[in-house]
Amino acid sequence: MIKVCIEHLEPGMVLAREVKGIDESVLLPMGTALDGAQLTMLRGLGQAHVFIKPPGTPEARRALLER
């Protein structure tokens, strides 16, 4: 699991944990592959970061961690 700032998220990244709203309701469940609309929603909510599943290859994981 990788903690990623919202501004570094990209479409297709997969949530490793659910995203909850202020009232603790689940906005996006674990396993959701993020799309542009969901990224816009997260930014609009003021969400600072989310946890994503590591990319499939070691090279891709390193590239993500180096951001």
C-alpha positions in Angstrom: 0.0 0.0 0.0 1.3 3.4 -1.0 0.2 6.8 0.5 -0.1 9.3 -2.4 -0.9 13.0 -2.3 -4.0 13.9 -4.3 -2.1 16.0 -6.8 0.0 13.0 -7.7 -2.9 10.6 -8.4 -3.5 9.5 -12.0 -6.5 7.8 -13.6 -6.3 4.0 -13.3 -4.7 4.0 -9.9 -6.5 1.5 -7.6 -7.5 2.4 -4.0 -6.0 0.2 -1.3 -8.3 1.7 1.3 -11.8 3.1 1.1 -12.3 6.9 1.1 -14.7 8.2 3.6 -16.7 11.4 3.9 -16.9 13.7 6.9 -19.9 11.7 8.1 -17.8 8.5 7.8 -19.9 7.3 4.9 -17.9 5.4 2.2 -17.4 7.7 -0.9 -15.2 5.3 -2.8 -14.7 1.7 -1.8 -11.4 -0.1 -1.6 -10.5 -1.5 -5.1 -11.9 1.4 -7.0 -9.8 2.2 -10.2 -9.8 6.0 -10.1 -11.1 8.0 -13.1 -11.0 11.7 -13.9 -14.4 12.4 -12.3 -13.3 10.7 -9.0 -10.0 12.6 -9.0 -11.9 15.9 -9.4 -14.3 14.9 -6.6 -11.3 14.0 -4.2 -9.7 17.4 -5.0 -13.0 19.2 -4.4 -13.4 17.6 -1.0 -10.0 18.8 0.1 -8.7 15.2 0.6 -5.0 15.4 1.3 -4.0 11.8 0.3 -5.3 8.3 -0.3 -3.7 4.9 -0.2 -3.3 3.0 -3.5 -2.3 -0.5 -4.4 1.3 -0.7 -5.6 1.7 -0.8 -9.4 2.5 -4.2 -10.9 6.1 -3.7 -11.7 9.1 -2.7 -9.5 10.0 0.0 -12.0 6.6 1.6 -11.9 6.5 1.5 -8.1 9.9 3.2 -7.9 8.7 5.9 -10.3 5.6 6.6 -8.2 7.6 6.8 -5.0 10.1 9.2 -6.5 7.5 11.9 -7.2 
